[in-house]
Amino acid sequence: MPDVVLSPWLATVLFVLACLAGHRYRRVWKEEGPRWQLWVFGLTAALCLLIVGLVPLTTN
């Protein structure tokens, strides 16, 4: 399996995307919005944080 690594700028973009999706998730949850939006924003935030947390960064 080839080495999978994230560049620092991509990790930053994913982290910011996770923060924005988490914020939107909380807003939809508080407003009791459509359930499908909870799934979309929740899964987006979770996936981004898992990628940033589990895939190593390059050290160049």
N, CA, C and O atoms as CSV, one atom per row, in Angstrom:
chain,resi,resn,atom,element,x,y,z
A,1,MET,N,N,0.843,-1.180,0.000
A,1,MET,CA,C,0.000,0.000,0.000
A,1,MET,C,C,0.889,1.245,0.000
A,1,MET,O,O,1.810,1.342,0.811
A,2,PRO,N,N,0.627,2.184,-0.888
A,2,PRO,CA,C,1.463,3.389,-0.922
A,2,PRO,C,C,1.250,4.236,0.332
A,2,PRO,O,O,0.188,4.219,0.955
A,3,ASP,N,N,2.291,4.968,0.671
A,3,ASP,CA,C,2.199,5.836,1.843
A,3,ASP,C,C,1.235,6.979,1.565
A,3,ASP,O,O,1.393,7.725,0.598
A,4,VAL,N,N,0.245,7.101,2.419
A,4,VAL,CA,C,-0.741,8.174,2.291
A,4,VAL,C,C,-0.409,9.221,3.345
A,4,VAL,O,O,-0.393,8.929,4.541
A,5,VAL,N,N,-0.145,10.437,2.893
A,5,VAL,CA,C,0.184,11.529,3.801
A,5,VAL,C,C,-0.580,12.776,3.373
A,5,VAL,O,O,-0.966,12.916,2.213
A,6,LEU,N,N,-0.788,13.670,4.317
A,6,LEU,CA,C,-1.438,14.951,4.049
A,6,LEU,C,C,-0.407,16.064,4.072
A,6,LEU,O,O,0.507,16.062,4.897
A,7,SER,N,N,-0.558,17.001,3.176
A,7,SER,CA,C,0.273,18.197,3.260
A,7,SER,C,C,-0.332,19.094,4.334
A,7,SER,O,O,-1.529,19.004,4.609
A,8,PRO,N,N,0.464,19.944,4.936
A,8,PRO,CA,C,-0.057,20.809,5.994
A,8,PRO,C,C,-1.202,21.711,5.532
A,8,PRO,O,O,-2.138,21.944,6.297
A,9,TRP,N,N,-1.149,22.224,4.302
A,9,TRP,CA,C,-2.224,23.107,3.834
A,9,TRP,C,C,-3.517,22.331,3.647
A,9,TRP,O,O,-4.594,22.864,3.916
A,10,LEU,N,N,-3.437,21.080,3.190
A,10,LEU,CA,C,-4.644,20.265,3.024
A,10,LEU,C,C,-5.236,19.893,4.377
A,10,LEU,O,O,-6.456,19.873,4.534
A,11,ALA,N,N,-4.390,19.601,5.347
A,11,ALA,CA,C,-4.871,19.311,6.696
A,11,ALA,C,C,-5.563,20.536,7.294
A,11,ALA,O,O,-6.575,20.405,7.982
A,12,THR,N,N,-5.024,21.710,7.035
A,12,THR,CA,C,-5.647,22.941,7.525
A,12,THR,C,C,-7.003,23.167,6.877
A,12,THR,O,O,-7.961,23.534,7.556
A,13,VAL,N,N,-7.093,22.951,5.573
A,13,VAL,CA,C,-8.362,23.106,4.859
A,13,VAL,C,C,-9.400,22.123,5.392
A,13,VAL,O,O,-10.554,22.493,5.607
A,14,LEU,N,N,-8.994,20.870,5.607
A,14,LEU,CA,C,-9.921,19.870,6.138
A,14,LEU,C,C,-10.383,20.228,7.548
A,14,LEU,O,O,-11.551,20.040,7.888
A,15,PHE,N,N,-9.467,20.742,8.366
A,15,PHE,CA,C,-9.833,21.129,9.729
A,15,PHE,C,C,-10.821,22.293,9.730
A,15,PHE,O,O,-11.789,22.287,10.491
A,16,VAL,N,N,-10.581,23.286,8.886
A,16,VAL,CA,C,-11.505,24.425,8.790
A,16,VAL,C,C,-12.862,23.960,8.270
A,16,VAL,O,O,-13.899,24.410,8.758
A,17,LEU,N,N,-12.865,23.069,7.292
A,17,LEU,CA,C,-14.118,22.517,6.781
A,17,LEU,C,C,-14.871,21.766,7.877
A,17,LEU,O,O,-16.094,21.866,7.969
A,18,ALA,N,N,-14.148,21.017,8.707
A,18,ALA,CA,C,-14.780,20.302,9.817
A,18,ALA,C,C,-15.377,21.277,10.823
A,18,ALA,O,O,-16.470,21.043,11.340
A,19,CYS,N,N,-14.675,22.358,11.101
A,19,CYS,CA,C,-15.198,23.362,12.030
A,19,CYS,C,C,-16.462,24.017,11.491
A,19,CYS,O,O,-17.432,24.199,12.227
A,20,LEU,N,N,-16.454,24.371,10.217
A,20,LEU,CA,C,-17.627,24.995,9.610
A,20,LEU,C,C,-18.805,24.027,9.561
A,20,LEU,O,O,-19.941,24.418,9.828
A,21,ALA,N,N,-18.541,22.768,9.222
A,21,ALA,CA,C,-19.610,21.769,9.179
A,21,ALA,C,C,-20.156,21.507,10.578
A,21,ALA,O,O,-21.363,21.335,10.745
A,22,GLY,N,N,-19.289,21.475,11.579
A,22,GLY,CA,C,-19.734,21.283,12.957
A,22,GLY,C,C,-20.582,22.447,13.444
A,22,GLY,O,O,-21.562,22.250,14.163
A,23,HIS,N,N,-20.206,23.650,13.056
A,23,HIS,CA,C,-20.983,24.830,13.433
A,23,HIS,C,C,-22.358,24.787,12.780
A,23,HIS,O,O,-23.369,25.077,13.418
A,24,ARG,N,N,-22.384,24.428,11.516
A,24,ARG,CA,C,-23.664,24.328,10.802
A,24,ARG,C,C,-24.521,23.196,11.368
A,24,ARG,O,O,-25.742,23.327,11.456
A,25,TYR,N,N,-23.890,22.089,11.751
A,25,TYR,CA,C,-24.605,20.979,12.381
A,25,TYR,C,C,-25.308,21.452,13.650
A,25,TYR,O,O,-26.481,21.152,13.869
A,26,ARG,N,N,-24.576,22.199,14.488
A,26,ARG,CA,C,-25.152,22.681,15.744
A,26,ARG,C,C,-26.305,23.646,15.483
A,26,ARG,O,O,-27.321,23.605,16.176
A,27,ARG,N,N,-26.148,24.505,14.494
A,27,ARG,CA,C,-27.209,25.462,14.173
A,27,ARG,C,C,-28.478,24.749,13.683
A,27,ARG,O,O,-29.583,25.095,14.101
A,28,VAL,N,N,-28.321,23.764,12.806
A,28,VAL,CA,C,-29.478,23.007,12.306
A,28,VAL,C,C,-30.122,22.235,13.455
A,28,VAL,O,O,-31.347,22.148,13.534
A,29,TRP,N,N,-29.311,21.683,14.334
A,29,TRP,CA,C,-29.825,20.907,15.469
A,29,TRP,C,C,-30.648,21.797,16.401
A,29,TRP,O,O,-31.734,21.408,16.830
A,30,LYS,N,N,-30.133,22.994,16.716
A,30,LYS,CA,C,-30.855,23.900,17.610
A,30,LYS,C,C,-32.152,24.406,16.996
A,30,LYS,O,O,-33.141,24.600,17.702
A,31,GLU,N,N,-32.151,24.621,15.682
A,31,GLU,CA,C,-33.357,25.110,15.001
A,31,GLU,C,C,-34.317,23.977,14.651
A,31,GLU,O,O,-35.383,24.213,14.083
A,32,GLU,N,N,-33.931,22.731,14.997
A,32,GLU,CA,C,-34.725,21.547,14.669
A,32,GLU,C,C,-35.032,21.506,13.175
A,32,GLU,O,O,-36.176,21.337,12.755
A,33,GLY,N,N,-33.979,21.665,12.400
A,33,GLY,CA,C,-34.090,21.659,10.944
A,33,GLY,C,C,-34.242,20.254,10.396
A,33,GLY,O,O,-34.414,19.295,11.148
A,34,PRO,N,N,-34.176,20.143,9.078
A,34,PRO,CA,C,-34.338,18.838,8.436
A,34,PRO,C,C,-33.268,17.839,8.888
A,34,PRO,O,O,-32.092,18.177,9.025
A,35,ARG,N,N,-33.704,16.626,9.110
A,35,ARG,CA,C,-32.792,15.581,9.604
A,35,ARG,C,C,-31.691,15.257,8.604
A,35,ARG,O,O,-30.581,14.899,8.999
A,36,TRP,N,N,-31.989,15.380,7.307
A,36,TRP,CA,C,-30.960,15.048,6.317
A,36,TRP,C,C,-29.777,16.010,6.413
A,36,TRP,O,O,-28.641,15.628,6.132
A,37,GLN,N,N,-30.044,17.264,6.812
A,37,GLN,CA,C,-28.945,18.225,6.967
A,37,GLN,C,C,-28.060,17.852,8.151
A,37,GLN,O,O,-26.845,18.046,8.111
A,38,LEU,N,N,-28.669,17.319,9.201
A,38,LEU,CA,C,-27.869,16.860,10.337
A,38,LEU,C,C,-26.897,15.764,9.890
A,38,LEU,O,O,-25.730,15.765,10.283
A,39,TRP,N,N,-27.382,14.835,9.070
A,39,TRP,CA,C,-26.529,13.766,8.579
A,39,TRP,C,C,-25.417,14.301,7.694
A,39,TRP,O,O,-24.262,13.896,7.829
A,40,VAL,N,N,-25.753,15.199,6.799
A,40,VAL,CA,C,-24.738,15.725,5.875
A,40,VAL,C,C,-23.646,16.462,6.633
A,40,VAL,O,O,-22.462,16.185,6.438
A,41,PHE,N,N,-24.028,17.397,7.494
A,41,PHE,CA,C,-23.026,18.187,8.203
A,41,PHE,C,C,-22.288,17.368,9.257
A,41,PHE,O,O,-21.087,17.553,9.457
A,42,GLY,N,N,-22.990,16.474,9.926
A,42,GLY,CA,C,-22.347,15.627,10.927
A,42,GLY,C,C,-21.330,14.677,10.322
A,42,GLY,O,O,-20.222,14.534,10.840
A,43,LEU,N,N,-21.700,14.030,9.231
A,43,LEU,CA,C,-20.771,13.107,8.576
A,43,LEU,C,C,-19.593,13.840,7.949
A,43,LEU,O,O,-18.471,13.334,7.957
A,44,THR,N,N,-19.841,15.025,7.408
A,44,THR,CA,C,-18.747,15.818,6.844
A,44,THR,C,C,-17.736,16.182,7.931
A,44,THR,O,O,-16.531,16.014,7.744
A,45,ALA,N,N,-18.226,16.679,9.059
A,45,ALA,CA,C,-17.331,17.047,10.153
A,45,ALA,C,C,-16.576,15.827,10.678
A,45,ALA,O,O,-15.367,15.891,10.899
A,46,ALA,N,N,-17.281,14.729,10.875
A,46,ALA,CA,C,-16.640,13.527,11.406
A,46,ALA,C,C,-15.586,12.981,10.447
A,46,ALA,O,O,-14.494,12.604,10.875
A,47,LEU,N,N,-15.901,12.937,9.169
A,47,LEU,CA,C,-14.958,12.410,8.185
A,47,LEU,C,C,-13.699,13.279,8.104
A,47,LEU,O,O,-12.584,12.760,8.069
A,48,CYS,N,N,-13.882,14.582,8.074
A,48,CYS,CA,C,-12.722,15.486,8.011
A,48,CYS,C,C,-11.841,15.337,9.242
A,48,CYS,O,O,-10.616,15.292,9.123
A,49,LEU,N,N,-12.447,15.258,10.421
A,49,LEU,CA,C,-11.651,15.127,11.639
A,49,LEU,C,C,-10.954,13.775,11.723
A,49,LEU,O,O,-9.831,13.685,12.220
A,50,LEU,N,N,-11.613,12.722,11.240
A,50,LEU,CA,C,-10.955,11.411,11.211
A,50,LEU,C,C,-9.751,11.413,10.272
A,50,LEU,O,O,-8.703,10.854,10.596
A,51,ILE,N,N,-9.903,12.036,9.122
A,51,ILE,CA,C,-8.789,12.096,8.176
A,51,ILE,C,C,-7.621,12.884,8.775
A,51,ILE,O,O,-6.473,12.444,8.719
A,52,VAL,N,N,-7.925,14.046,9.345
A,52,VAL,CA,C,-6.854,14.874,9.929
A,52,VAL,C,C,-6.214,14.163,11.114
A,52,VAL,O,O,-5.007,14.270,11.328
A,53,GLY,N,N,-7.020,13.440,11.881
A,53,GLY,CA,C,-6.497,12.776,13.063
A,53,GLY,C,C,-5.719,11.501,12.791
A,53,GLY,O,O,-4.816,11.155,13.553
A,54,LEU,N,N,-6.056,10.793,11.711
A,54,LEU,CA,C,-5.455,9.479,11.491
A,54,LEU,C,C,-4.431,9.400,10.369
A,54,LEU,O,O,-3.615,8.480,10.344
A,55,VAL,N,N,-4.462,10.350,9.442
A,55,VAL,CA,C,-3.495,10.334,8.337
A,55,VAL,C,C,-2.322,11.234,8.712
A,55,VAL,O,O,-2.527,12.388,9.090
A,56,PRO,N,N,-1.107,10.726,8.614
A,56,PRO,CA,C,0.053,11.527,9.028
A,56,PRO,C,C,0.315,12.695,8.063
A,56,PRO,O,O,-0.068,12.664,6.894
A,57,LEU,N,N,0.977,13.714,8.597
A,57,LEU,CA,C,1.366,14.886,7.808
A,57,LEU,C,C,2.757,14.690,7.223
A,57,LEU,O,O,3.577,13.957,7.777
A,58,THR,N,N,3.013,15.348,6.104
A,58,THR,CA,C,4.359,15.336,5.551
A,58,THR,C,C,5.253,16.215,6.406
A,58,THR,O,O,4.778,17.144,7.057
A,59,THR,N,N,6.516,15.931,6.406
A,59,THR,CA,C,7.457,16.693,7.232
A,59,THR,C,C,8.461,17.469,6.385
A,59,THR,O,O,9.480,17.922,6.907
A,60,ASN,N,N,8.197,17.630,5.104
A,60,ASN,CA,C,9.139,18.330,4.220
A,60,ASN,C,C,9.139,19.790,4.546
A,60,ASN,O,O,9.864,20.562,3.918
